[in-house]
């Protein structure tokens, strides 16, 4: 017997106790002398649902991108807070730096200004003051950013964050007389970017969407 029956159901005999699951002429649910949805009505319902899902898809994609960027910014805030607290606890310099391969043994920091922080980063304590990472000095490893077009950019220059952020044993960001930032960007451009600002005292915060450390709009240079 066919699964979609005209007069005879998929389960039953001459006088069936169970009607077809998707009948052609007699709907499943009885309303005012008839039975619920016909096959044609069911198809129309599915078409309308597909149209609504198509309209909602762009908004869902945008929401996921915003959520991913916010999560990555909060992860960096957590790393900076850890580095600062460990620097104070150890009375030693603690560094947050970018790394091409944070899982290497031992890992190394990338010191090329033009390379973004996208591939990963390290938090390590320079306990012996030699400026070189030892495996025993690594406090946390953060792997690369999720998202096809997500990237993290630092500021170039002697006081910038192109390669690292340092905290002294007093918890101050080095150098202590400047305020710097790191910017998270994705394919939507600087208007949707998030900046993580490191203040003079070493405290970090996330700015309003699309704004830099001074409250001015981010531009294309901040996302490249």
ABEGO torsion letter per residue (X at the ends): XBABBAABBABEBABBABBBABBAABBABBBGGBBEBBAAAAAAAAAAAAAAAAAAAAAAAAAAAAAAAAAAAAAAAAAAAAAAAAAAAAGBBBBBBBBABAABOBBBBBABAABBAAAEBBBBBBAAGAGBBBAAABABBBBBBBEAABBBBBBBEAABAAABBBBBAAGBBOBAABBBBBBBBBAAEAAABBBBBBBAAGBBBBBBBGBBAAGBBBBAAAAX
